[in-house]
Amino acid sequence: MAFVGKFAVAGTFSMLYVYSAELYPTCIRASAVGICSSGARVGGALSPLIFGFDATLPWFSNTVFGSLAFIAAFTSLFLPETLGMPMSQTMEEAESYYYKTPEEVAKKSQSGSTEISSL
């Protein structure tokens, strides 16, 4: 079970870099990926402290890590889909992309490219 958990954490940590790079626009991408990475590192640094409570509360670490995993899985359902979306360059593009479906964005980008080419 510990091996499966370690595998899941390693996979999630690597997906953090890919998803956060796709999610944020170019103007803040480096800072946003750094902040996401810092948050993951803080969690990794706190995990030995949580395991320290196992001597007095044997159920504590499993409960904390299991609860946080379920909360993270549930909240990830509300993140915007980035599949088929163009990489956003500005904050305005990012805000407009993530409130639409990929099909709506594709139609908008196709109509925008024909307008430019007709000039």
C-alpha positions in Angstrom: 0.0 0.0 0.0 2.9 2.4 0.8 4.4 1.7 -2.6 1.1 2.6 -4.4 0.8 5.8 -2.3 4.4 6.8 -3.1 3.8 6.1 -6.8 0.6 8.2 -6.8 2.4 11.1 -5.1 5.2 11.0 -7.6 2.8 11.0 -10.5 0.7 13.8 -9.0 3.8 15.9 -8.4 5.0 15.6 -12.0 1.5 16.3 -13.3 1.5 19.5 -11.2 4.2 21.0 -13.4 2.5 20.1 -16.7 -1.0 21.3 -15.6 0.1 24.5 -14.0 2.2 25.4 -17.0 -0.9 24.9 -19.2 -3.2 26.7 -16.9 -1.5 30.0 -16.4 -0.9 32.6 -19.1 2.6 33.4 -20.3 2.9 36.7 -18.4 2.8 34.9 -15.0 3.6 31.3 -16.0 7.1 31.1 -14.4 5.9 32.6 -11.1 2.8 30.5 -11.0 4.7 27.2 -11.6 7.2 28.3 -8.8 4.4 29.0 -6.4 2.8 25.6 -7.1 6.1 23.9 -6.7 6.7 25.7 -3.4 3.3 24.5 -2.1 4.2 20.9 -3.0 7.5 21.3 -1.3 5.9 22.7 1.9 3.6 19.7 2.0 6.6 17.4 1.6 8.4 19.1 4.4 5.4 18.9 6.8 4.8 15.2 6.2 7.5 14.0 8.7 6.0 16.2 11.3 2.6 14.7 10.8 4.1 11.2 11.0 5.5 12.3 14.4 2.0 12.2 15.9 1.8 8.4 15.2 3.3 7.6 18.6 0.4 9.3 20.5 -2.4 9.2 17.9 -1.9 6.1 15.6 -4.8 7.0 13.4 -3.8 10.7 12.8 -1.4 10.5 9.9 -3.6 8.1 7.8 -6.6 10.3 8.5 -4.9 13.5 7.5 -3.3 12.2 4.4 -6.4 10.3 3.3 -8.6 13.4 4.0 -6.3 15.7 2.1 -6.2 13.3 -0.9 -10.0 13.2 -1.1 -10.3 16.9 -0.8 -7.7 17.4 -3.5 -9.4 14.9 -5.8 -12.8 16.6 -5.3 -11.5 20.1 -5.9 -9.6 19.1 -9.0 -13.0 18.3 -10.6 -13.6 22.1 -10.7 -10.4 23.0 -12.5 -10.7 24.1 -16.1 -10.1 21.7 -18.9 -6.9 22.5 -20.9 -7.1 19.8 -23.5 -7.5 21.3 -27.0 -7.1 24.8 -25.6 -4.5 27.2 -27.0 -1.9 28.4 -24.5 -3.0 31.7 -23.2 -0.7 34.7 -23.5 -2.5 37.3 -21.4 -4.7 37.3 -18.3 -7.7 38.4 -20.4 -7.2 35.4 -22.7 -6.9 33.0 -19.8 -10.1 34.3 -18.1 -12.0 34.1 -21.4 -10.8 30.6 -22.2 -11.6 29.0 -18.9 -15.2 30.1 -18.9 -15.9 28.4 -22.3 -15.7 24.9 -23.7 -12.8 23.9 -26.0 -15.2 24.0 -29.0 -16.2 27.6 -28.3 -12.5 28.6 -28.1 -11.7 26.8 -31.3 -14.5 28.6 -33.1 -13.4 31.9 -31.8 -9.7 31.3 -32.7 -10.7 30.2 -36.2 -12.9 33.2 -36.8 -10.2 35.5 -35.4 -7.6 34.0 -37.8 -9.8 34.5 -40.8 -10.5 38.1 -39.9 -6.7 38.8 -39.7 -6.0 37.0 -43.0 -8.7 39.0 -44.8 -7.0 42.3 -43.8 
